[in-house]
Amino acid sequence: MKRLIFGLVALGLLATSGGAQAQSKKKSGGSGAGYETAIGLRGGGWSSGLTFKHFLSGKNNVAFEGLLTREYQARGGRLTLLLEKHLPISDFKGLQFYYGAGGHIGSYAGRYYVLDGRYVRGKKNDFYYAYYRDDRNYIVGGADLILGLEYKMEDLPFTVGVDYKPFFEVFDGYTGFYNDAAISLRFAF
């Protein structure tokens, strides 16, 4: 009796695991990247933070990527939304080249400014420095481009990516063009 029950349980587990494998193969077949959605961390020159990538339905290998990053030099944060086209590299399984464009919006805090004031007393020159603090928060917006390489590990649910993301930004009436490069590690599901 114990052998019959053990056999039925083993047969049931095999049947359910085979169905789950078929379902997961069907689900990941929608994109050429080998996954549908990934979430992880991005470490960059100008900004670091969270990254979320999701492939849109269809077999056109177009993905939507969202970045929620902290901008350390300007003491603020940024939300970036990108639309990316992925192209598989045929000689290397799991490696893809991608390019895209998008925009961002964020907020930067004010900072300390140093104003140099020179005062002369007698025959000796003394230099005094005056500090000015700007406590306002500034809303920023801009446009982004992205070029990158991404590798989906074959046996593990992780992707590793390297990207170059130049962006144009309008900050308190001033404009600027910045170059940003980063490494991303994402958990794919």
C-alpha positions in Angstrom: 0.0 0.0 0.0 2.8 2.4 0.9 4.5 1.8 -2.5 1.2 2.5 -4.3 0.8 5.8 -2.5 4.5 6.8 -3.1 4.1 5.9 -6.8 0.9 8.1 -7.1 2.6 11.0 -5.3 5.7 10.8 -7.5 3.6 10.6 -10.7 1.6 13.6 -9.6 4.7 15.6 -8.9 6.2 14.7 -12.3 2.9 15.7 -14.0 2.8 19.1 -12.2 6.5 19.9 -12.7 6.2 19.1 -16.4 3.3 21.4 -16.8 5.1 24.2 -14.9 8.2 23.8 -17.2 6.0 24.0 -20.3 4.3 27.1 -18.9 7.6 28.8 -18.0 9.0 28.1 -21.5 5.8 29.5 -23.1 6.0 32.6 -20.9 9.6 33.4 -21.6 9.2 32.9 -25.3 7.5 36.3 -25.7 10.8 38.2 -25.8 14.1 37.3 -27.3 15.8 38.2 -24.0 14.8 35.0 -22.2 12.7 36.8 -19.6 9.7 39.1 -19.3 10.4 41.2 -16.3 13.5 42.1 -14.2 14.2 44.3 -11.2 17.6 45.2 -9.7 20.2 47.8 -8.9 22.0 50.2 -11.1 25.4 51.8 -10.2 26.4 54.8 -12.3 28.5 57.8 -12.4 25.9 60.5 -12.0 23.1 58.4 -10.6 22.6 55.1 -8.8 19.4 53.3 -7.7 16.7 50.9 -8.7 16.0 49.6 -12.2 12.9 47.9 -13.5 12.7 46.4 -17.0 9.6 44.8 -18.6 9.3 43.6 -22.2 6.1 44.6 -23.9 3.9 41.9 -25.5 4.7 40.7 -28.9 7.9 39.5 -30.5 9.4 42.9 -31.4 11.9 42.8 -28.4 10.8 46.3 -27.1 11.2 46.8 -23.4 10.1 49.6 -21.0 12.7 50.5 -18.4 12.1 52.6 -15.3 14.9 54.0 -13.2 14.5 55.5 -9.7 17.8 57.0 -8.9 19.6 59.2 -6.3 21.7 62.0 -7.7 24.4 62.5 -5.1 26.2 65.5 -6.5 23.1 67.6 -6.8 21.5 66.1 -3.6 18.3 64.9 -5.2 16.4 62.1 -7.0 15.2 61.4 -10.4 12.6 59.2 -12.1 13.6 58.1 -15.6 11.3 56.3 -18.1 12.9 54.7 -21.2 11.7 52.7 -24.2 14.3 50.3 -25.5 14.8 48.1 -28.6 16.8 44.9 -28.0 18.8 43.1 -30.7 20.3 39.7 -30.0 23.9 39.1 -30.8 23.9 35.9 -32.8 27.4 34.7 -31.9 26.9 34.8 -28.2 23.8 33.3 -26.6 22.1 35.4 -24.0 23.9 38.7 -25.0 21.9 41.6 -26.4 22.6 45.1 -27.7 19.9 47.7 -26.9 19.2 51.3 -27.6 16.4 53.7 -26.7 15.2 57.0 -25.6 13.0 58.6 -22.9 12.8 61.3 -20.4 13.2 62.1 -16.7 11.8 64.3 -14.0 13.4 65.0 -10.6 14.1 67.3 -7.7 17.4 68.7 -6.5 18.1 70.4 -3.2 20.0 73.7 -2.9 23.6 73.6 -1.8 26.4 75.7 -0.2 28.1 78.3 -2.3 31.3 80.0 -1.4 31.6 83.7 -2.1 35.2 85.0 -1.8 35.4 88.3 0.0 38.8 90.0 0.1 39.6 92.5 2.9 42.8 94.4 3.4 43.9 95.4 7.0 47.1 97.4 7.2 50.0 96.0 5.3 48.9 92.4 5.5 46.2 90.9 3.1 43.6 88.8 4.9 41.1 86.7 2.9 37.7 86.0 4.3 35.3 83.5 2.8 31.5 84.0 3.0 29.2 81.0 2.8 25.7 81.2 1.3 23.2 78.4 1.6 20.3 77.9 -0.8 17.5 76.0 0.9 15.2 75.7 -2.1 14.2 72.5 -4.0 14.5 72.7 -7.7 12.3 70.7 -10.1 14.3 69.3 -13.1 13.3 67.7 -16.4 15.1 66.4 -19.4 15.6 63.9 -22.2 17.6 60.7 -22.1 19.2 58.4 -24.6 20.6 54.9 -23.8 23.0 52.4 -25.5 23.9 49.1 -23.8 24.8 45.5 -23.6 22.9 43.0 -21.5 23.7 39.4 -20.7 21.1 37.0 -19.4 22.7 34.2 -17.5 21.6 30.8 -18.9 21.2 28.8 -15.7 20.6 31.6 -13.3 17.7 34.2 -13.1 20.0 37.2 -13.3 21.0 39.7 -16.0 24.1 41.8 -16.0 24.1 45.0 -18.1 26.5 47.8 -19.0 25.0 51.0 -20.5 25.9 54.5 -21.6 23.1 57.1 -20.9 23.7 60.7 -22.0 21.0 63.1 -20.9 20.0 66.7 -21.4 18.6 68.6 -18.4 16.9 71.9 -17.6 17.7 73.0 -14.0 16.6 76.4 -12.6 16.7 78.0 -16.0 20.0 76.5 -16.9 20.6 73.7 -19.3 23.2 71.0 -19.3 24.4 67.9 -21.1 25.7 65.1 -19.0 27.3 61.7 -19.8 26.4 58.8 -17.5 27.6 55.1 -17.6 26.5 52.3 -15.3 26.5 48.7 -14.5 23.2 47.0 -13.7 22.4 43.7 -12.0 18.8 42.5 -12.2 16.8 39.5 -11.0 14.8 38.2 -13.9 11.4 36.5 -13.5 
